[in-house]
Protein backbone atom coordinates (compact mmCIF):
# COMPACT_ATOMS: atom_id res chain seq x y z
CA UNK A 1 0.00 0.00 0.00
CA UNK A 2 1.29 3.43 -0.93
CA UNK A 3 1.76 5.86 1.94
CA UNK A 4 -0.39 8.52 0.27
CA UNK A 5 -2.93 7.63 -2.40
CA UNK A 6 -4.80 9.82 -4.80
CA UNK A 7 -6.92 9.09 -7.84
CA UNK A 8 -4.77 10.17 -10.78
CA UNK A 9 -7.73 11.44 -12.78
CA UNK A 10 -8.25 13.33 -14.90
CA UNK A 11 -11.19 14.71 -13.02
CA UNK A 12 -13.26 16.78 -15.42
CA UNK A 13 -15.76 19.30 -14.09
CA UNK A 14 -17.69 22.09 -15.82
CA UNK A 15 -16.93 25.69 -15.00
CA UNK A 16 -18.79 26.80 -11.91
CA UNK A 17 -19.13 23.30 -10.46
CA UNK A 18 -17.57 21.91 -7.27
CA UNK A 19 -14.45 19.81 -7.76
CA UNK A 20 -13.79 17.23 -5.06
CA UNK A 21 -10.30 15.82 -4.71
CA UNK A 22 -9.55 12.98 -2.32
CA UNK A 23 -6.50 11.59 -0.60
CA UNK A 24 -5.95 8.69 1.81
CA UNK A 25 -2.85 8.04 3.87
CA UNK A 26 -1.46 5.07 5.76
CA UNK A 27 0.49 6.54 8.69
CA UNK A 28 -1.95 7.03 11.59
CA UNK A 29 0.60 9.20 13.36
CA UNK A 30 0.55 11.85 10.65
CA UNK A 31 -0.15 15.28 12.04
CA UNK A 32 0.00 17.73 9.14
CA UNK A 33 -1.54 17.67 5.73
CA UNK A 34 -1.07 19.89 2.74
CA UNK A 35 -2.59 20.45 -0.66
CA UNK A 36 -0.35 21.75 -3.42
CA UNK A 37 -1.30 22.82 -6.91
CA UNK A 38 1.09 22.23 -9.78
CA UNK A 39 0.59 23.68 -13.21
CA UNK A 40 2.21 21.88 -16.10
CA UNK A 41 5.92 22.67 -16.24
CA UNK A 42 5.85 24.56 -12.97
CA UNK A 43 6.75 23.73 -9.38
CA UNK A 44 4.16 22.96 -6.70
CA UNK A 45 2.60 25.84 -4.81
CA UNK A 46 0.82 25.52 -1.48
CA UNK A 47 -2.95 25.96 -1.48
CA UNK A 48 -4.00 24.78 1.95
CA UNK A 49 -2.64 23.19 5.09
CA UNK A 50 -4.77 21.45 7.70
CA UNK A 51 -3.83 19.92 11.04
CA UNK A 52 -7.10 19.29 12.92
CA UNK A 53 -10.12 17.19 12.14
CA UNK A 54 -12.89 19.06 10.37
CA UNK A 55 -13.08 21.67 7.67
CA UNK A 56 -10.83 24.59 6.89
CA UNK A 57 -11.98 27.17 4.37
CA UNK A 58 -9.95 29.68 2.39
CA UNK A 59 -11.84 31.48 -0.33
CA UNK A 60 -13.12 28.96 -2.85
CA UNK A 61 -11.07 26.17 -1.29
CA UNK A 62 -12.09 23.93 1.60
CA UNK A 63 -9.87 21.25 3.06
CA UNK A 64 -11.46 18.46 5.06
CA UNK A 65 -9.58 16.13 7.40
CA UNK A 66 -10.78 12.94 9.03
CA UNK A 67 -7.95 11.33 10.95
CA UNK A 68 -10.04 8.36 12.07
CA UNK A 69 -10.66 7.44 8.44
CA UNK A 70 -7.16 8.61 7.38
CA UNK A 71 -8.71 10.76 4.72
CA UNK A 72 -8.16 14.31 3.57
CA UNK A 73 -10.00 16.08 0.78
CA UNK A 74 -9.99 19.36 -1.08
CA UNK A 75 -13.15 20.98 -2.40
CA UNK A 76 -12.94 23.71 -4.99
CA UNK A 77 -16.14 25.71 -5.32
CA UNK A 78 -17.08 27.67 -8.43
CA UNK A 79 -14.33 25.91 -10.40
CA UNK A 80 -12.61 28.02 -13.04
CA UNK A 81 -10.60 26.97 -16.10
CA UNK A 82 -7.57 28.48 -14.34
CA UNK A 83 -7.97 25.79 -11.66
CA UNK A 84 -6.97 23.17 -14.23
CA UNK A 85 -3.78 21.68 -12.79
CA UNK A 86 -2.49 18.68 -10.89
CA UNK A 87 -3.32 18.72 -7.20
CA UNK A 88 -0.87 17.02 -4.87
CA UNK A 89 -1.71 15.81 -1.40
CA UNK A 90 1.22 15.76 1.02
CA UNK A 91 1.43 14.31 4.50
CA UNK A 92 3.55 15.15 7.52
CA UNK A 93 7.10 16.09 8.21
CA UNK A 94 8.84 14.42 5.32
CA UNK A 95 6.09 15.60 3.05
CA UNK A 96 5.20 12.28 1.52
CA UNK A 97 3.33 13.18 -1.63
CA UNK A 98 0.58 11.44 -3.49
CA UNK A 99 1.04 11.15 -7.22
CA UNK A 100 -1.53 13.88 -7.76
CA UNK A 101 -4.96 14.25 -9.31
CA UNK A 102 -5.19 16.06 -12.61
CA UNK A 103 -8.16 18.42 -12.64
CA UNK A 104 -9.65 19.73 -15.86
CA UNK A 105 -12.25 22.48 -15.70
CA UNK A 106 -14.02 22.99 -19.00
CA UNK A 107 -15.95 26.13 -19.98
CA UNK B 1 11.35 38.61 -0.30
CA UNK B 2 13.00 36.55 -3.01
CA UNK B 3 11.78 33.01 -3.48
CA UNK B 4 13.69 29.76 -3.66
CA UNK B 5 16.16 29.72 -6.52
CA UNK B 6 17.69 26.71 -8.23
CA UNK B 7 20.53 26.49 -10.69
CA UNK B 8 20.91 25.39 -13.34
CA UNK B 9 17.34 25.21 -14.66
CA UNK B 10 18.15 22.65 -17.34
CA UNK B 11 20.92 20.14 -17.66
CA UNK B 12 21.84 17.41 -20.11
CA UNK B 13 24.30 14.74 -19.06
CA UNK B 14 25.34 11.29 -20.26
CA UNK B 15 25.27 8.04 -18.37
CA UNK B 16 28.10 7.62 -15.93
CA UNK B 17 28.68 11.32 -15.42
CA UNK B 18 28.00 13.15 -12.21
CA UNK B 19 25.99 16.29 -11.62
CA UNK B 20 25.69 18.95 -8.93
CA UNK B 21 22.54 20.98 -8.45
CA UNK B 22 22.27 24.08 -6.32
CA UNK B 23 19.46 25.54 -4.24
CA UNK B 24 19.27 28.88 -2.44
CA UNK B 25 16.45 29.02 0.10
CA UNK B 26 14.26 31.93 1.02
CA UNK B 27 16.14 34.34 3.28
CA UNK B 28 15.79 33.25 6.87
CA UNK B 29 14.84 29.67 6.00
CA UNK B 30 17.20 27.12 7.48
CA UNK B 31 15.70 23.90 6.17
CA UNK B 32 16.15 22.70 2.62
CA UNK B 33 14.54 19.56 1.25
CA UNK B 34 15.14 17.91 -2.10
CA UNK B 35 12.62 16.00 -4.18
CA UNK B 36 12.71 14.06 -7.42
CA UNK B 37 9.67 14.27 -9.66
CA UNK B 38 9.04 11.85 -12.52
CA UNK B 39 5.82 11.14 -14.43
CA UNK B 40 5.72 7.56 -13.20
CA UNK B 41 6.67 7.96 -9.54
CA UNK B 42 5.42 11.43 -8.77
CA UNK B 43 7.19 13.58 -6.22
CA UNK B 44 9.61 11.62 -4.05
CA UNK B 45 11.52 12.88 -1.04
CA UNK B 46 15.30 12.65 -1.29
CA UNK B 47 16.61 14.31 1.87
CA UNK B 48 16.32 17.30 4.15
CA UNK B 49 19.10 19.47 5.53
CA UNK B 50 18.90 21.73 8.53
CA UNK B 51 21.81 23.66 10.00
CA UNK B 52 24.28 21.90 7.73
CA UNK B 53 23.14 18.45 8.91
CA UNK B 54 21.05 15.88 7.11
CA UNK B 55 17.92 15.58 9.22
CA UNK B 56 15.82 13.19 7.13
CA UNK B 57 16.51 10.87 4.26
CA UNK B 58 14.32 9.14 1.71
CA UNK B 59 14.81 5.80 0.03
CA UNK B 60 17.32 6.66 -2.65
CA UNK B 61 20.66 4.96 -3.34
CA UNK B 62 23.92 6.37 -2.06
CA UNK B 63 24.63 7.88 -5.49
CA UNK B 64 22.39 10.70 -4.35
CA UNK B 65 24.00 12.94 -1.78
CA UNK B 66 23.73 16.47 -0.58
CA UNK B 67 25.13 19.07 1.70
CA UNK B 68 24.21 22.38 3.20
CA UNK B 69 26.41 25.37 3.80
CA UNK B 70 26.43 27.78 6.69
CA UNK B 71 24.34 30.27 4.69
CA UNK B 72 21.69 27.53 4.27
CA UNK B 73 22.37 27.13 0.56
CA UNK B 74 22.29 23.50 -0.42
CA UNK B 75 23.75 21.35 -3.13
CA UNK B 76 22.68 17.95 -4.34
CA UNK B 77 25.03 15.60 -6.13
CA UNK B 78 24.22 12.57 -8.22
CA UNK B 79 27.13 10.36 -9.20
CA UNK B 80 27.29 7.72 -11.91
CA UNK B 81 24.18 8.95 -13.62
CA UNK B 82 21.66 6.45 -14.96
CA UNK B 83 18.97 6.98 -17.57
CA UNK B 84 16.34 6.67 -14.84
CA UNK B 85 17.74 9.71 -13.08
CA UNK B 86 16.15 11.91 -15.73
CA UNK B 87 13.66 13.95 -13.75
CA UNK B 88 12.70 17.32 -12.38
CA UNK B 89 14.63 17.97 -9.17
CA UNK B 90 12.90 20.32 -6.82
CA UNK B 91 14.15 21.87 -3.67
CA UNK B 92 11.93 23.39 -1.05
CA UNK B 93 12.79 25.59 1.87
CA UNK B 94 11.12 26.21 5.20
CA UNK B 95 11.92 28.01 8.41
CA UNK B 96 13.28 24.90 10.01
CA UNK B 97 10.62 23.91 12.46
CA UNK B 98 9.19 20.48 12.34
CA UNK B 99 5.82 19.07 11.68
CA UNK B 100 3.49 21.91 10.95
CA UNK B 101 5.60 23.81 8.53
CA UNK B 102 4.96 25.08 5.05
CA UNK B 103 7.53 24.35 2.40
CA UNK B 104 8.10 26.66 -0.53
CA UNK B 105 9.33 25.12 -3.74
CA UNK B 106 11.87 26.43 -6.18
CA UNK B 107 11.35 26.27 -9.96
CA UNK B 108 13.29 23.04 -10.26
CA UNK B 109 16.19 21.73 -12.30
CA UNK B 110 15.22 19.53 -15.21
CA UNK B 111 17.88 16.87 -15.72
CA UNK B 112 18.05 14.77 -18.85
CA UNK B 113 20.42 11.81 -18.88
CA UNK B 114 21.29 10.43 -22.31
Contacts between the chains, C-beta under 8 A, distances in Angstrom:
chain1	res1	chain2	res2	distance
A	31	B	99	5.0
A	31	B	100	7.0
A	32	B	99	5.1
A	32	B	100	4.8
A	32	B	101	7.7
A	34	B	102	7.4
A	36	B	105	7.9
A	42	B	107	7.5
A	43	B	90	5.7
A	43	B	105	4.1
A	43	B	106	6.3
A	43	B	107	5.4
A	43	B	108	5.2
A	44	B	43	7.3
A	44	B	90	7.4
A	44	B	105	5.1
A	45	B	105	7.0
A	46	B	102	5.6
A	46	B	103	7.5
A	46	B	104	7.3
A	49	B	100	7.5
A	49	B	102	6.1
A	51	B	100	5.7
A	88	B	42	7.7
A	88	B	43	6.4
A	92	B	99	6.6
A	93	B	56	7.3
A	93	B	98	5.9
A	93	B	99	5.0
A	94	B	45	5.2
A	94	B	48	7.3
A	94	B	56	5.4
A	94	B	58	7.2
A	95	B	33	6.9
A	95	B	35	7.9
A	95	B	45	6.3
A	95	B	92	7.7
A	95	B	103	6.2
A	96	B	45	6.7
A	97	B	35	7.7
A	97	B	42	5.9
A	97	B	43	4.0
A	97	B	44	7.5
A	97	B	45	7.7
A	98	B	42	6.9
A	99	B	41	7.6
A	99	B	42	3.6
A	99	B	43	7.9
A	100	B	42	6.2
A	100	B	43	7.8
